[in-house]
Every structure is written in structure tokens, then in C-alpha cells.
Amino acid sequence: MNILNIAALYLTLINITGFAVMGIDKRKAVKHRWRVRESTLFLIALIGGSVGSILGMRIFHHKTRHWYFVYGMPLILILQILLAVLILKRG
């Protein structure tokens, strides 16, 4: 397995995780249960799960009233894309 396959597998898994955690946190919010920390939601996005997290926000209508999620998640994604372009141009 080469580095691109490993990276694709990692990104797939971390984005599925980001999506799932948004759904889990939404369900917990509706049931007034103990919640996932916002820092954990952002950490998942920062380590590569931004697409899944954004999709989870939109599909589950979760954290869409918090400006720091509405603007923060897409900003993380933009920075990740810029970083990927920079890495690909250098390598």
C-alpha cells in the first residue's frame, strides 16, 4: 500500500468519524444527555475530518446557529486544501 492509498484511507475514516460524531452529538442534544465537547468536534475537523464534519452539520442541522462552527469549519477546510496544494506543488 503506497502513501496515497494510506492517506485516502485515513481521510475516508476520519471524515466518516466527523460525520458520525456530529450525528451522535445532535442525538444527545435532543435527548438532553451528556454532549461531545466542542473542542473535540473541532479537533476531528482539524485532523482531516472537516468535510465529514461540515456534512454532518448540514444534514443533522447541528451547530448551525453557532458562528464559530458556521465559519470555523469551512475555514479549516479551506486551510487544509491550501496546505494540500502547497504540499503537492513541492513534492
N, C-alpha and C positions, 0 to 999 in steps of 0.2 A: 504494500500500500504506500503510495507516494504522499508527499506533503500536501498536495492539493486535495487528495481524497480525504485525508485526515482532517484538513481544515473544513471541507464541505460537511463531513460527518459531525464535527464539533458544532458548526454553526447551525446545522439542522437540529441537533439535540438541544442546544441552548435556546433556540427560538421556540421550539416546542415547549420547553420549560417555561419561558417567559409568558407564552400564551396561556399555558395551564395555570400558572400561579396567579395571573390576573383573574382567571375564571374562579379559582378557588377562593381568592380574597373577596371577590364580588359575592359569592355564595355565603361566605362567613359574614360579610357586612349585612346582607339581607336577613340572616338569622341572628344577628346581634351577638356573634361569637368572637372569640379572640382572633385578631387580624394579623396578616402578614405586615411586617414593618415596611414603611415607605422606603427606607434605606435599602432594604432587601430587593424591592421591586426595581429601584434604580440600579443596584449592583448587577442584577441579572441583565439589565439592558446594557450596562457599561461593558460587561464581559462578552458581549456579542449577541445578546438576545433582544436587541432593540426592535427589530421587525416584528417578532412574535409578541412583544410587549405592546407595541402600538396596535397590532391587530386585535389583541385581547382587550385593550382599552375600548376600541371601537365596537367590537362585536358584543362584548358584555356590558357596554355603556358604563365603564368603571373608571373612576378618577378623571372623568371628562370635565368636571367642574373646577378642578384644581389647576390653576395656570401653570404651576411648575411641572405638572405632568403633560399638559397640553402642548407646552412649548419645549419642555426639557427633553422628552422622549424623541421628538423629531430632531432636536439639536444634536443629541447623542448619535442618532443615525447619520446625520449629515457629517459629523466629525469622523465617524467610522468609515464612511465612504471616502472622504478626503484622505484619510490615513491609508486605506487600501490602495487608492490610486497612487499615492506617493510611494508606497512600498513596491507596487507593480512597476512603476516607472524606473525605480532604482535597480530592481532585481532582474 
